[in-house]
Amino acid sequence: MNELVSIIMPSYNTARFIGESIKSVLAQTYINWELIIVDDCSTDKTDEIVNLFLTDKRIKYLKNFQNSGAAISRNRALKEAKGKWIAFLDSDDLWNPHKLEYQIDFMLNGGYHFSYTDYSEIDLESKKNGVYITGPKRITNFGMKCYCWPGCLTVMFDREKIGLIQIANIQKNNDYAMWLKVSRKADCYLLKKELAQYRKGRQGSISTERVTTLFKWHFNLWRITERKNILISTFFTLLNCIFGLVKKFVFVRRGRT
């Protein structure tokens, strides 16, 4: 329980939220971590906010030379990472204070190399909206092909087992592209504890897009990143849509307090 955790945080115009996200990392009961923030040429006051925290030497702040997208930012951070454990937190989401401690303990005790946790949703004011998300207890590679079950903010994997992950430069679903690669080397296991909060409704978030746009992004994932032919790409895109409904009705709970 003393191995270094590398936390991957891409950022773009999240000055309103990134301070709170960083504070949720600083509040962790597990203290051996490095936070690697890669800013994608933000035009707001992200610089000013992040600079307030750079007195903590565990925080590394990198900037892209040109706006390149979240995939390139995550790839860069993963190359910089030095930890055994790789974790992910977007610059508008939050962790519970015990997130790293509980998840590492879960993985060590179970002999797992890839895991995720339950999480809840918050609004733009950081208030819970009553939505709670869980998922399957175990996700194989085929199960991951069916749907992107883990919330990015909850994922952790063992880099010594998985190795360096780099993904294609796709506009959206780049976290899904990562889990597909990781799941080829290890099954993903659920820690059934609510340990993170996903911010819902921010402009530019994938959760605010139309169904037709989401369909196109899923198709591009299979066609470009996974290099499948048109028929197979269409098949998996439709499968993603079907299991998206399964998640909505089986693994999403509403009205929780």
C-alpha positions in Angstrom: 0.0 0.0 0.0 2.9 2.4 -0.7 3.2 2.2 -4.5 3.1 5.5 -6.5 -0.3 6.3 -8.2 -0.1 8.4 -11.4 -3.3 10.4 -11.8 -4.1 11.4 -15.4 -6.0 14.7 -15.8 -6.6 16.4 -19.2 -7.9 19.9 -19.0 -9.5 22.4 -21.4 -11.4 25.5 -20.3 -12.4 24.1 -16.9 -11.2 27.0 -14.7 -14.6 27.0 -13.0 -14.2 23.4 -11.8 -10.5 22.3 -11.9 -9.7 23.8 -8.5 -12.3 21.6 -6.8 -11.1 18.6 -8.7 -7.5 19.1 -7.6 -8.7 19.6 -4.0 -10.4 16.2 -4.1 -7.0 14.7 -5.0 -5.2 16.6 -2.3 -7.8 15.3 0.2 -6.9 11.6 -0.5 -6.0 9.5 2.5 -3.5 7.7 0.2 -0.8 10.2 -0.2 1.8 8.6 -2.5 0.5 10.0 -5.8 1.5 12.3 -8.7 -1.1 14.4 -10.5 -0.3 15.0 -14.1 -2.4 17.7 -15.6 -2.1 18.3 -19.4 -3.8 21.5 -20.5 -5.0 21.6 -24.1 -4.5 25.4 -24.8 -7.2 26.6 -22.5 -8.5 30.1 -23.2 -10.0 30.8 -19.8 -8.3 31.2 -16.4 -7.2 27.6 -16.0 -3.6 28.6 -15.7 -4.3 30.9 -12.9 -6.2 28.3 -10.9 -3.7 25.5 -11.4 -0.8 27.7 -10.5 -2.3 28.1 -7.0 -1.6 24.5 -6.4 1.9 24.0 -7.9 3.6 24.5 -4.5 2.7 20.8 -4.0 5.5 19.0 -5.9 3.3 16.0 -6.5 1.4 18.1 -9.1 2.9 18.4 -12.6 1.4 20.9 -15.1 2.1 20.4 -18.8 0.7 22.3 -21.7 0.1 21.2 -25.3 1.7 23.5 -28.0 -1.6 23.4 -29.9 -5.2 22.4 -29.2 -5.0 18.6 -29.8 -7.9 17.0 -28.0 -8.3 14.8 -24.9 -6.8 11.7 -26.6 -3.4 13.4 -27.2 -3.5 14.9 -23.8 -4.1 11.6 -22.1 -1.4 9.9 -24.2 1.1 12.6 -23.2 0.3 12.2 -19.5 0.5 8.4 -19.7 4.0 8.7 -21.2 5.0 11.0 -18.3 3.5 8.7 -15.6 5.9 6.9 -13.3 3.5 5.1 -11.0 2.7 1.4 -10.7 -1.0 2.4 -10.5 -2.7 4.6 -13.2 -5.9 6.4 -12.3 -8.0 8.9 -14.2 -9.8 12.1 -13.1 -11.2 14.6 -15.5 -10.8 18.3 -14.6 -14.4 18.8 -13.7 -15.1 15.6 -11.7 -14.4 14.7 -8.1 -13.2 11.9 -5.9 -14.2 10.9 -2.4 -11.3 11.1 0.1 -10.8 7.3 0.4 -11.0 6.6 -3.3 -7.4 5.6 -3.9 -6.9 3.9 -0.6 -10.0 1.7 -1.0 -9.4 0.9 -4.6 -5.8 -0.1 -4.2 -6.7 -2.3 -1.2 -9.4 -3.9 -3.3 -7.0 -4.7 -6.2 -4.3 -6.0 -4.0 -6.6 -8.3 -2.0 -8.3 -9.6 -5.1 -5.2 -9.9 -7.2 -6.8 -7.6 -9.8 -5.0 -5.5 -12.4 -7.9 -3.4 -13.7 -10.8 -2.1 -11.7 -13.6 0.5 -11.5 -16.0 1.8 -8.9 -19.5 3.0 -8.5 -20.1 6.8 -8.8 -22.8 9.4 -8.6 -23.7 12.5 -10.6 -23.4 16.1 -9.6 -24.7 19.2 -11.3 -22.7 22.4 -12.2 -23.0 23.6 -8.6 -21.5 20.3 -7.3 -24.8 19.2 -5.8 -25.9 15.5 -6.2 -28.8 15.1 -8.6 -29.9 11.7 -7.2 -28.4 9.5 -10.0 -26.2 6.6 -8.9 -24.3 4.4 -11.5 -22.9 1.0 -11.0 -22.0 -1.8 -13.4 -21.2 -5.5 -13.9 -19.0 -7.2 -11.3 -16.6 -8.4 -13.9 -16.0 -7.2 -17.4 -14.1 -9.4 -19.9 -12.8 -8.1 -23.2 -15.9 -9.1 -25.0 -18.0 -7.5 -22.2 -16.1 -4.3 -22.8 -16.8 -4.5 -26.5 -20.5 -4.6 -25.7 -20.4 -1.3 -23.9 -18.1 1.2 -22.1 -19.2 0.2 -18.6 -16.6 2.0 -16.4 -16.8 5.7 -15.7 -13.4 7.2 -16.6 -13.1 8.9 -13.2 -13.3 5.6 -11.4 -10.8 3.5 -13.4 -7.5 2.3 -12.1 -5.1 -0.2 -13.7 -1.7 -1.8 -12.9 0.8 -0.4 -15.3 3.4 -3.1 -14.5 0.8 -5.7 -15.8 -0.8 -3.6 -18.6 2.2 -1.6 -19.9 2.1 1.8 -21.7 -1.3 2.5 -23.3 -1.5 4.9 -26.2 -4.7 5.5 -28.3 -5.6 6.9 -31.7 -6.4 10.6 -31.9 -10.2 10.4 -32.0 -12.5 13.3 -31.0 -14.6 11.4 -28.5 -14.7 8.0 -26.8 -11.0 8.0 -26.2 -11.5 6.6 -22.7 -13.4 3.7 -24.2 -10.6 3.1 -26.6 -8.2 2.8 -23.6 -10.4 0.3 -21.8 -10.7 -1.8 -24.9 -6.9 -2.0 -25.0 -6.5 -2.6 -21.2 -9.2 -5.3 -21.2 -7.2 -7.4 -23.7 -4.6 -7.9 -20.9 -6.9 -8.0 -17.8 -10.5 -8.3 -16.9 -12.0 -5.3 -15.1 -13.6 -5.8 -11.6 -16.1 -3.6 -9.8 -15.5 -2.2 -6.4 -19.0 -1.6 -5.3 -18.5 1.6 -3.4 -19.5 5.1 -4.5 -16.1 6.8 -4.6 -16.5 9.5 -7.3 -18.8 12.2 -8.6 -19.3 12.8 -12.3 -20.3 16.4 -13.3 -23.3 16.3 -15.6 -24.4 19.0 -18.0 -21.2 20.8 -18.8 -21.1 22.2 -22.3 -18.9 19.9 -24.5 -19.6 16.9 -22.4 -20.4 13.7 -24.3 -23.5 13.3 -22.1 -25.1 16.4 -23.7 -24.8 15.3 -27.3 -27.5 14.0 -29.7 -28.1 10.3 -30.4 -27.0 10.7 -34.0 -23.7 12.3 -33.0 -23.1 9.6 -30.4 -23.7 6.9 -33.0 -21.2 8.5 -35.3 -18.6 8.7 -32.5 -19.1 5.0 -31.6 -18.8 4.0 -35.2 -15.5 6.0 -35.6 -14.2 4.2 -32.5 -14.6 0.8 -34.1 -13.6 1.9 -37.6 -10.6 4.1 -36.8 -9.3 3.0 -33.4 -10.1 -0.7 -33.6 -9.6 -0.9 -37.4 -12.7 -3.0 -38.0 -14.4 -3.1 -41.4 -17.7 -1.3 -42.0 -19.9 -4.3 -41.2 -18.2 -5.2 -37.9 -18.0 -1.5 -36.9 -21.7 -1.2 -37.5 -22.4 -4.4 -35.5 -20.5 -3.2 -32.5 -22.0 0.3 -32.7 -25.5 -1.3 -32.6 -24.4 -3.5 -29.7 -23.2 -0.5 -27.8 -26.6 1.1 -28.3 -28.4 -2.0 -27.0 -26.2 -2.3 -23.9 -26.5 1.4 -23.4 -30.2 0.7 -22.7 -29.3 -2.2 -20.5 -27.1 0.1 -18.4 -29.8 2.7 -18.2 -32.4 0.3 -16.9 -30.3 -2.1 -14.9 -27.3 -0.2 -13.6 -28.5 3.4 -13.1 -30.5 4.3 -10.0 -32.4 7.5 -9.7 -33.9 9.3 -6.8 -31.1 8.4 -4.4 -30.2 10.8 -1.6 
